[in-house]
Amino acid sequence: MTSIEQALVWAGAIHALVIAGYYGRIFLGMRRIRHLDDLPSPSNSLPSLSIVVAARNEERDIEPALLSLLALDYAPLEIIVVNDRSTDATGHIAERISQDQHELSVVHLELLPDGWLGKNHAMQQGAMIARGDYILFTDADVVFEPDTLRQAVAYAEQQQLDMLAAFPSITMPSLLLESFVTMFAGFFVSFFKPWSAPDPDSTAHVGVGAFNLVRADAYRAAGMHEPIRMRPDDDIQLGKMMKKAGNRLEMISATGRIRVQWYASVKELVVGLEKNVVAGFDYRLSLLFGLLLVLLGVFFWPFVAMLVVPGAARWVYLGVVGLMLILNGFLARQVGVRVRSVICLPLAILLSIYIFTRNTFLTYWRGGIRWRDTHYSLEQLRANKT
């Protein structure tokens, strides 16, 4: 064995340790995240709850979402749908469903004030008229099982939480998109460390657009959505805002109890993430470049190496790939997608690199983001760093 081959064998062995360490940290952390199914049974008496649904051009998904909210086994409950300047049938569908449903009301917004992102403004407007002790912010394409809110709110009460986020099942129409979801979820929990969010001595925070439950008094005392009015990553930033205000927050898993189809196609995924990429890295390009290097060097290189490196090193890297696929399969099961989606992992890595690179370039080339038919300048967005 030549010195080069020996070096490659050692590099492969170290690579295997890095992969094992990455997934091991995720699995150990996720063991500390409770699942909704494992929470204590709720008592008969629960605090009042308001659900705020911000919706813009959601005619494809809003009806099953609202019907699932109306089927919730929870009282007292009010549901506020904020139709944010929709140009499709969203408002008409919401009004039709609200007929003879006293707990469901629809608010129609016609104008967006300067200095606000549309969704954030819509959530603020809904929260301003919410009367519940707790407010749940959720999206217009999220479907709930009937007893979900009883257990979640009861747990927030028992643990004296000011904010409770819940990770849903994410349904996707292809193995490639499911593989992307698994990888995204891994990066999400690895970066934000949601298992540390309950620790008051930790800066870790968390938020999930599908399910952000807040105690109304604590949310209003923290400034509502005003401090994060120009944040495209509003769900995460809501958690950060609440944590900085001294509130207690936690994330649980609600896979199997809450579900959402994130995007219906690769094109929707690529375009949909245009608004999030730069904001998600808090406008720090150094973090983005670091992630691209990790994607290429840590996750994609083994798939190349097992084909091009010589001798024993090829077998070592074949083992690295096998280890990665096995551990990714375990993660896919926890995320709630099909385990066999791991076969698309190398394509999902390349797709991630393309999305991060393309969307970062577009954000700076356009001088901002275009989201739901409205342009927001990069100068405005960066001014609202939290």
For each residue, the residues with C-beta under 8 A, 3 or more apart:
1: 5 6 9 311 312
2: 5 6
3: 6 7
4: 7 8 310
5: 1 2 8 9 310 311 312 313
6: 1 2 3 9 10
7: 3 4 10 11
8: 4 5 11 12 305 309 310 311 313 316
9: 1 5 6 12 13 312 313 316
10: 6 7 13 14
11: 7 8 14 15 313
12: 8 9 15 16 302 305 309 313 316 317 319 320
13: 9 10 16 17 316
14: 10 11 17 18
15: 11 12 18 19 298 301 302 317 320
16: 12 13 19 20 316 319 320 323
17: 13 14 20 21
18: 14 15 21 22 298
19: 15 16 22 23 298 302 320 323 324 327
20: 16 17 23 24 323 327
21: 17 18 24 25
22: 18 19 25 26 186 190 298
23: 19 20 26 27 186 327 328 330 331
24: 20 21 27 28
25: 21 22 28 29 190
26: 22 23 29 30 186 189 190 331
27: 23 24 30 31 330 331
28: 24 25 31 32
29: 25 26 32 33 189 193 194 195 196
30: 26 27 33 189 195 253 334
31: 27 28
32: 28 29 195
33: 29 30 167 194 195 251 252 253
34: 38 39 252 253
35: 38 39 252 253 254 255
36: 39 148 151 152 166 252 253 254 257
37: 256 257
38: 34 35
39: 34 35 36 151 152 154 155 252
40: 154 155 158
41: 151 154
42: 46 150 151 153 154
43: 46 154
44:
45:
46: 42 43 49 74 75 150 153 154 157
47: 132 133 134 153 157
48: 76 77 78 131 132 133 134
49: 46 74 76 77 78 132 133 134 135 136 149 153
50: 77 78 79 80 126 127 130 131 132 134 135 136 216
51: 69 77 78 79 80 135 136 138
52: 80 82 123 126 127 130 135 136 137 138
53: 65 66 69 79 80 81 82 126 138 139 140
54: 82 84 119 122 123 126 137 139 140
55: 58 62 81 82 83 84 86 90 94 122 140
56: 83 84 85 86 90 118 119 122 372
57: 86 87 88 90 372
58: 55 61 62 65 86 88 90 140 141
59: 62 86 88 89 90 93
60: 141
61: 58 64 65 140 141 261
62: 55 58 59 65 66 81 90 93 94 140 141
63: 66 67 93 97
64: 61 67 68 143
65: 53 58 61 62 68 69 139 140 141 142 143
66: 53 62 63 69 70 79 81 93 94 97 104 140
67: 63 64 70 71 97
68: 64 65 71 72 142 143 144 145 146
69: 51 53 65 66 72 79 104 144
70: 66 67 79 97 101 103 104
71: 67 68 146
72: 68 69 77 144 146 148 149
73: 146 147 149 150
74: 46 49 77 149 150 153
75: 46
76: 48 49 132
77: 48 49 50 51 72 74 103 132 149
78: 48 49 50 51 103 104 105 130 131 132
79: 50 51 53 66 69 70 103 104 105
80: 50 51 52 53 105 107 126 129 130
81: 53 55 62 66 94 98 104 105 106 107 140
82: 52 53 54 55 107 109 122 123 125 126
83: 55 56 86 90 91 94 106 107 108 109
84: 54 55 56 109 112 118 119 121 122 372
85: 56 109 110 111 112 118
86: 55 56 57 58 59 83 89 90 91
87: 57 373
88: 57 58 59
89: 59 86 92 93
90: 55 56 57 58 59 62 83 86 93 94 140
91: 83 86 94 95 106 108
92: 89 95 96
93: 59 62 63 66 89 90 96 97
94: 55 62 66 81 83 90 91 97 98 106
95: 91 92 98 99 106
96: 92 93 99
97: 63 66 67 70 93 94 101 104
98: 81 94 95 101 104 105 106
99: 95 96
100:
101: 70 97 98 104
102:
103: 70 77 78 79
104: 66 69 70 78 79 81 97 98 101
105: 78 79 80 81 98
106: 81 83 91 94 95 98
107: 80 81 82 83 125 126 129
108: 83 91
109: 82 83 84 85 112 121 122 125
110: 85
111: 85
112: 84 85 109 116 118 121 374
113: 116 121
114:
115: 229 230 380
116: 112 113 120 121 124 229 230
117: 120 121 229 230 231 232 234 371 376
118: 56 84 85 112 121 122 371 372 374
119: 54 56 84 122 123 234 372
120: 116 117 123 124 225 228 229 230 231 234
121: 84 109 112 113 116 117 118 124 125 225 229
122: 54 55 56 82 84 109 118 119 125 126
123: 52 54 82 119 120 126 127 137 225 234
124: 116 120 121 127 128 224 225 226 229
125: 82 107 109 121 122 128 129
126: 50 52 53 54 80 82 107 122 123 129 130
127: 50 52 123 124 130 135 137 216 219 220 224 225
128: 124 125 224
129: 80 107 125 126
130: 50 52 78 80 126 127 135 216
131: 48 50 78
132: 47 48 49 50 76 77 78 135 216
133: 47 48 49 215 216 217
134: 47 48 49 50 153 156 213 214 215 216
135: 49 50 51 52 127 130 132 213 214 216 219
136: 49 50 51 52 149 211 212 213 214
137: 52 54 123 127 209 212 213 214 235 238
138: 51 52 53 142 209 210 211 212
139: 53 54 65 142 209 210 260
140: 53 54 55 58 61 62 65 66 81 90
141: 58 60 61 62 65 260 261
142: 65 68 138 139 168 210 211 258 259 260
143: 64 65 68 258 259 260
144: 68 69 72 148 149 257 258
145: 68 148 256 257 258
146: 68 71 72 73
147: 73 150 151
148: 36 72 144 145 151 152 254 257 258
149: 49 72 73 74 77 136 144 152 153
150: 42 46 73 74 147 153 154
151: 36 39 41 42 147 148 154 155
152: 36 39 148 149 155 156 164 166 211 213 252 254
153: 42 46 47 49 74 134 149 150 156 157 213
154: 39 40 41 42 43 46 150 151 157 158
155: 39 40 151 152 158 159 161 164 252
156: 134 152 153 159 161 164 213 215
157: 46 47 153 154 160
158: 40 154 155
159: 155 156 248 250
160: 157 248
161: 155 156 164 215 248 249 250
162: 214 215 218 219 242 247 248 249
163: 207 212 213 214 215 218 219 238 239 242 247 248 249 250
164: 152 155 156 161 211 213 249 250 251 252
165: 194 206 207 208 211 212 213 235 239 249 250 251 252
166: 36 152 208 210 211 213 251 252 253 254 258
167: 33 185 208 210 211 251 252 253 254 255
168: 142 208 210 211 254 255 257 258 259 260
169: 254 255 256 257 258 259 260 336
170: 181 259 260 261 262 335 336 337
171: 259 260 261 262
172: 177 178 180 181 261 262 263 337
173: 177 261 264 265
174: 177 178 266
175: 178 179 338 340 341 343 344
176: 179 180 266 341 344 347 348 351
177: 172 173 174 180 181 262 263 265 266 269
178: 172 174 175 181 182 332 337 338 341 344
179: 175 176 182 183 328 332 337 341 342 343 344 345 347 348
180: 172 176 177 183 184 269 348 351 352
181: 170 172 177 178 184 185 262 335 337
182: 178 179 185 186 328 331 332 335 337 341 342 348
183: 179 180 186 187 299 328 345 348 349 352
184: 180 181 187 188 352
185: 167 181 182 188 189 331 335
186: 22 23 26 182 183 189 190 328 331
187: 183 184 190 191 291
188: 184 185 191 192
189: 26 29 30 185 186 192 193 194 195
190: 22 25 26 186 187 193
191: 187 188
192: 188 189 197 204 205 206 236
193: 29 189 190 196 197 202 204
194: 29 33 165 189 197 204 206 251
195: 29 30 32 33 189 204 251
196: 29 193 199 202 204
197: 192 193 194 202 204 205 206 239 243 249 250 251
198: 248 249 250
199: 196 202 204
200: 246 248
201:
202: 193 196 197 199
203: 243
204: 192 193 194 195 196 197 199 243
205: 192 197 236 239 240 242 243 249
206: 165 192 194 197 236 239 249 251
207: 163 165 212 234 235 236 237 238 239 240
208: 165 166 167 168 211 212 235 251
209: 137 138 139 212 234 235
210: 138 139 142 166 167 168 258 260
211: 136 138 142 152 164 165 166 167 168 208 254 258
212: 136 137 138 163 165 207 208 209 235 238 239
213: 134 135 136 137 152 153 156 163 164 165 166
214: 134 135 136 137 162 163 218 219 238 242
215: 133 134 156 161 162 163 218 219 247
216: 50 127 130 132 133 134 135 219 220
217: 133 220 221
218: 162 163 214 215 221 222 242 245 247
219: 127 135 162 163 214 215 216 222 224 242
220: 127 216 217 223 224
221: 217 218 245
222: 218 219 227 241 242 245 247
223: 220 226 227 241 245
224: 124 127 128 219 220
225: 120 121 123 124 127 228 229 234 238
226: 124 223 229
227: 222 223 241 386
228: 120 225 231 234 237 238 241 384 386
229: 115 116 117 120 121 124 225 226 384
230: 115 116 117 120 376 380 381 383 384
231: 117 120 228 234 237 279 381 384 386
232: 117 275 276 279 369 371 376 381
233: 236 237 276 279 280
234: 117 119 120 123 207 209 225 228 231 237 238
235: 137 165 207 208 209 212 238 239
236: 192 205 206 207 233 239 240 280
237: 207 228 231 233 234 240 241 386
238: 137 163 207 212 214 225 228 234 235 241 242
239: 163 165 197 205 206 207 212 235 236 242 243 249
240: 205 207 236 237 243 244 386
241: 222 223 227 228 237 238 244 245 386
242: 162 163 205 214 218 219 222 238 239 245 247 249
243: 197 203 204 205 239 240 246 247 249
244: 240 241 386
245: 218 221 222 223 241 242
246: 200 243
247: 162 163 215 218 222 242 243
248: 159 160 161 162 163 198 200
249: 161 162 163 164 165 197 198 205 206 239 242 243
250: 159 161 163 164 165 197 198
251: 33 164 165 166 167 194 195 197 206 208
252: 33 34 35 36 39 152 155 164 165 166 167
253: 30 33 34 35 36 166 167 334
254: 35 36 148 152 166 167 168 169 211 257 258
255: 35 167 168 169 258 334 335 336
256: 37 145 169 259 336
257: 36 37 144 145 148 168 169 254
258: 142 143 144 145 148 166 168 169 210 211 254 255
259: 142 143 168 169 170 171 256
260: 139 141 142 143 168 169 170 171 210
261: 61 141 170 171 172 173 264
262: 170 171 172 177 181 269
263: 172 177 266 268 269 272
264: 173 261 268
265: 173 177 268 269
266: 174 176 177 263 269 270 351
267: 270 271
268: 263 264 265 271 272
269: 177 180 262 263 265 266 272 273 351 355
270: 266 267 273 274 354 355 358 359
271: 267 268 274
272: 263 268 269 275
273: 269 270 276 277 355 359
274: 270 271 277 359 362 363 369 370 371
275: 232 272 279 369 371
276: 232 233 273 279 280 359
277: 273 274 280 281 288 355 356 359 360 363
278: 281 283 288 359 360 363 364 369 378 381
279: 231 232 233 275 276 282 283 381
280: 233 236 276 277
281: 277 278 284 285 287 288 291
282: 279 287 385
283: 278 279 381 382 385
284: 281 287 288
285: 281 288 289 360
286: 289 290
287: 281 282 284 290 291
288: 277 278 281 284 285 291 292 356 360
289: 285 286 292 293
290: 286 287 293 294
291: 187 281 287 288 294 295 356
292: 288 289 295 296 353 356 357
293: 289 290 296 297
294: 290 291 297 298 299
295: 291 292 298 299 300 349 352 353 356
296: 292 293 299 300 301 353
297: 293 294 300 301
298: 15 18 19 22 294 295 301
299: 183 294 295 296 302 324 345 349
300: 295 296 297 303 304 346 349 350 353
301: 15 296 297 298 304 305
302: 12 15 19 299 305 306 317 320 321 324
303: 300 306 307 321 346
304: 300 301 307 308
305: 8 12 301 302 308 309 313 314 317 320
306: 302 303 309 314 317 318 320 321
307: 303 304 314
308: 304 305
309: 8 12 305 306 313 314 317
310: 4 5 8 313 314
311: 1 5 8 314
312: 1 5 9 315 316
313: 5 8 9 11 12 305 309 310 316 317
314: 305 306 307 309 310 311 317 318
315: 312 318 319
316: 8 9 12 13 16 312 313 319 320
317: 12 15 302 305 306 309 313 314 320 321
318: 306 314 315 321 322
319: 12 16 315 316 322 323
320: 12 15 16 19 302 305 306 316 317 323 324
321: 302 303 306 317 318 324 325
322: 318 319 325 326
323: 16 19 20 319 320 326 327
324: 19 299 302 320 321 327 328 345
325: 321 322 328 329 342 343 345
326: 322 323 329 330
327: 19 20 23 323 324 330 331
328: 23 179 182 183 186 324 325 331 332 342 345
329: 325 326 332 333 339 342
330: 23 27 326 327 333 334
331: 23 26 27 182 185 186 327 328 334 335
332: 178 179 182 328 329 335 337 338 339 341 342
333: 329 330 336 339
334: 30 253 255 330 331
335: 170 181 182 185 255 331 332
336: 169 170 255 256 333
337: 170 172 178 179 181 182 332 341
338: 175 178 332 341
339: 329 332 333 342
340: 175 343
341: 175 176 178 179 182 332 337 338 344
342: 179 182 325 328 329 332 339 345
343: 175 179 325 340
344: 175 176 178 179 341 347 348
345: 179 183 299 324 325 328 342 348 349
346: 300 303 349 350
347: 176 179 344 350 351
348: 176 179 180 182 183 344 345 351 352
349: 183 295 299 300 345 346 352 353
350: 300 346 347 353 354
351: 176 180 266 269 347 348 354 355
352: 180 183 184 295 348 349 355 356
353: 292 295 296 300 349 350 356 357
354: 270 350 351 357 358
355: 269 270 273 277 351 352 358 359
356: 277 288 291 292 295 352 353 359 360
357: 292 353 354 360 361
358: 270 354 355 361 362
359: 270 273 274 276 277 278 355 356 362 363
360: 277 278 285 288 356 357 363 364
361: 357 358 364 365
362: 274 358 359 365 366
363: 274 277 278 359 360 366 368 369 378
364: 278 360 361 367 378
365: 361 362
366: 362 363 369 370 375
367: 364 377 378 379
368: 363 375 376 377 378 379 380 381
369: 232 274 275 278 363 366 375 376 378 381
370: 274 366 373 374 375 376
371: 117 118 232 274 275 374 376
372: 56 57 84 118 119
373: 87 370
374: 112 118 370 371
375: 366 368 369 370
376: 117 230 232 368 369 370 371 380 381
377: 367 368 380 381
378: 278 363 364 367 368 369 381 382
379: 367 368 382 383
380: 115 230 368 376 377 383 384
381: 230 231 232 278 279 283 368 369 376 377 378 384
382: 283 378 379 385
383: 230 379 380
384: 228 229 230 231 380 381
385: 282 283 382
386: 227 228 231 237 240 241 244
